[in-house]
């Protein structure tokens, strides 16, 4: 579907220079002289390279519709993560690199959404929040509660997150896999 350059929104997938890109940041500019344009930060869906591109309001770009399928996480190895399609029960393998840092938050049986284009799986959307157990947390420093402060903790998947002082080892917490931030107790 063709859209104007100023209609690009964050999260849109576009075809540009014979590659698929996801729009990460958009800055709409209306200069005093000349036409309006959008300064768009793009990330290549396949290899993650970034590109800053300027699209005039009069330009058209091809917006790509990705097919979304509900799937369940099965297992992962060094190079691929394997999921099962919830409708057809087919196994789908996605390169681990496509998941980035979110791969560490995958849990057995987790429900995810796989986005694919022309049958090729490109990206995986994890749930907004994930329950994890804290396996190691630093001790609370006395008097530290005067201001809102956080301490480092290590989760069961080996990821380090910042948590409030009252969180101790063995506590289950809720974490956002998109950026690894603490949300609350589970």
C-alpha positions as CSV (number, residue, x, y, z in Angstrom):
1,X,0.0,0.0,0.0
2,X,1.5,3.4,-1.0
3,X,1.6,6.1,1.6
4,X,2.9,9.7,1.7
5,X,6.3,10.3,3.3
6,X,4.7,12.4,6.1
7,X,2.3,9.5,6.9
8,X,5.0,7.2,8.1
9,X,4.6,6.3,11.8
10,X,6.8,4.5,14.3
11,X,6.5,0.7,13.9
12,X,5.5,0.9,10.2
13,X,7.3,-1.5,8.0
14,X,8.3,0.1,4.6
15,X,10.0,-1.2,1.5
16,X,12.9,1.2,0.6
17,X,16.0,0.6,-1.5
18,X,14.8,-3.0,-2.2
19,X,14.9,-3.8,1.6
20,X,12.4,-4.0,4.4
21,X,12.8,-1.4,7.1
22,X,10.9,-0.6,10.4
23,X,10.4,3.0,11.3
24,X,12.0,3.6,14.7
25,X,11.8,7.4,15.2
26,X,10.1,10.1,13.1
27,X,10.7,13.8,13.3
28,X,8.3,15.9,11.2
29,X,9.9,19.2,10.0
30,X,8.1,22.1,8.5
31,X,10.7,24.7,7.4
32,X,9.8,28.3,6.8
33,X,10.9,27.9,3.2
34,X,10.3,24.8,1.1
35,X,8.0,21.8,1.6
36,X,7.5,19.8,4.8
37,X,9.4,16.5,5.2
38,X,9.9,13.7,7.7
39,X,13.3,12.8,9.1
40,X,12.9,9.0,9.7
41,X,15.2,6.6,11.5
42,X,14.9,3.2,9.9
43,X,16.1,-0.2,11.1
44,X,16.6,-3.1,8.6
45,X,14.3,-5.9,9.7
46,X,16.7,-8.7,8.6
47,X,20.2,-7.5,9.8
48,X,19.4,-4.6,12.2
49,X,21.4,-1.9,10.4
50,X,20.2,1.6,10.9
51,X,19.5,4.3,8.2
52,X,18.4,7.9,8.6
53,X,16.3,9.0,5.6
54,X,14.4,12.1,4.7
55,X,11.0,11.8,3.0
56,X,9.3,14.8,1.5
57,X,5.5,15.1,2.0
58,X,5.0,14.7,-1.7
59,X,7.0,11.4,-2.0
60,X,5.3,8.0,-1.7
61,X,6.7,4.9,-0.1
62,X,5.5,1.3,-0.1
63,X,4.1,0.3,3.3
64,X,4.3,-3.5,3.8
65,X,1.7,-5.5,5.7
66,X,3.2,-8.2,7.8
67,X,1.4,-11.4,8.5
68,X,1.0,-12.0,12.2
69,X,0.6,-15.6,13.6
70,X,0.1,-16.6,17.2
71,X,2.8,-19.1,18.2
72,X,4.2,-20.9,21.2
73,X,7.9,-21.0,22.2
74,X,9.4,-24.5,22.1
75,X,13.2,-24.4,22.3
76,X,16.3,-22.6,21.2
77,X,19.8,-23.4,20.2
78,X,22.8,-21.3,19.3
79,X,21.5,-20.0,16.0
80,X,17.7,-20.4,15.9
81,X,14.7,-20.2,18.2
82,X,11.9,-22.6,17.4
83,X,8.2,-21.9,17.8
84,X,5.0,-23.8,17.1
85,X,2.2,-22.2,15.2
86,X,-0.9,-22.2,17.4
87,X,-3.3,-23.0,14.5
88,X,-1.4,-25.3,12.2
89,X,1.0,-26.8,14.8
90,X,3.9,-26.3,12.2
91,X,7.3,-25.6,13.7
92,X,8.8,-22.2,12.7
93,X,12.5,-21.4,13.2
94,X,13.5,-17.7,13.6
95,X,17.2,-16.6,13.7
96,X,18.2,-15.7,17.3
97,X,19.7,-12.4,16.0
98,X,16.2,-11.3,15.0
99,X,15.0,-11.4,18.6
100,X,18.0,-9.4,20.0
101,X,18.2,-9.0,23.7
102,X,14.6,-10.2,24.1
103,X,15.6,-13.8,23.5
104,X,16.8,-14.1,27.1
105,X,13.2,-13.6,28.3
106,X,11.7,-16.6,26.4
107,X,10.1,-19.2,28.7
108,X,8.8,-22.7,27.9
109,X,5.3,-22.5,26.4
110,X,5.3,-18.7,26.2
111,X,2.7,-17.3,23.7
112,X,4.2,-14.9,21.2
113,X,3.3,-13.3,17.8
114,X,5.5,-14.0,14.8
115,X,5.5,-11.4,12.0
116,X,6.4,-12.7,8.6
117,X,6.6,-11.4,5.1
118,X,6.0,-13.6,2.1
119,X,6.4,-16.7,4.3
120,X,9.7,-15.6,5.9
121,X,9.6,-15.0,9.6
122,X,11.1,-11.7,10.4
123,X,10.4,-10.7,14.0
124,X,8.8,-11.9,17.2
125,X,6.7,-9.9,19.6
126,X,6.9,-11.1,23.2
127,X,4.3,-10.3,25.8
128,X,4.4,-6.8,27.3
129,X,5.5,-8.2,30.7
130,X,7.2,-11.4,31.9
131,X,7.4,-12.9,35.4
132,X,11.0,-13.8,36.4
133,X,12.7,-14.9,39.7
134,X,15.5,-12.8,41.2
135,X,18.4,-15.2,42.0
136,X,20.9,-12.6,43.3
137,X,20.4,-9.2,44.7
138,X,22.8,-6.8,46.4
139,X,22.2,-6.0,50.1
140,X,20.4,-2.8,51.1
141,X,22.6,0.1,52.1
142,X,21.3,1.6,55.4
143,X,19.8,5.0,54.9
144,X,19.3,4.4,51.2
145,X,15.5,4.6,51.5
146,X,15.5,8.4,51.9
147,X,15.3,8.8,48.1
148,X,13.9,6.6,45.4
149,X,16.9,4.4,44.7
150,X,17.4,1.1,42.9
151,X,20.0,-1.7,43.3
152,X,21.2,-4.2,40.7
153,X,19.7,-7.7,40.7
154,X,20.3,-10.8,38.6
155,X,17.4,-12.7,37.2
156,X,17.0,-16.5,36.6
157,X,17.9,-15.9,32.9
158,X,21.2,-14.2,33.8
159,X,20.0,-10.7,32.9
160,X,20.9,-7.8,35.3
161,X,18.0,-5.4,36.1
162,X,17.6,-2.5,38.6
163,X,15.1,-3.2,41.3
164,X,13.8,-1.3,44.4
165,X,15.7,-2.0,47.7
166,X,13.0,-4.3,49.2
167,X,13.4,-6.9,46.5
168,X,15.6,-9.9,47.6
169,X,16.8,-13.2,46.1
170,X,13.9,-15.6,45.6
171,X,11.3,-12.9,44.9
172,X,9.3,-13.1,41.7
173,X,9.1,-9.8,39.8
174,X,7.5,-8.5,36.6
175,X,9.9,-7.2,33.9
176,X,9.3,-5.6,30.5
177,X,11.3,-7.7,27.9
178,X,11.4,-4.8,25.5
179,X,13.8,-2.7,27.6
180,X,14.5,-4.9,30.7
181,X,12.9,-2.6,33.3
182,X,11.3,-3.6,36.6
183,X,7.5,-3.2,36.7
184,X,6.5,-4.6,40.0
185,X,6.3,-7.8,42.2
186,X,4.6,-10.8,40.6
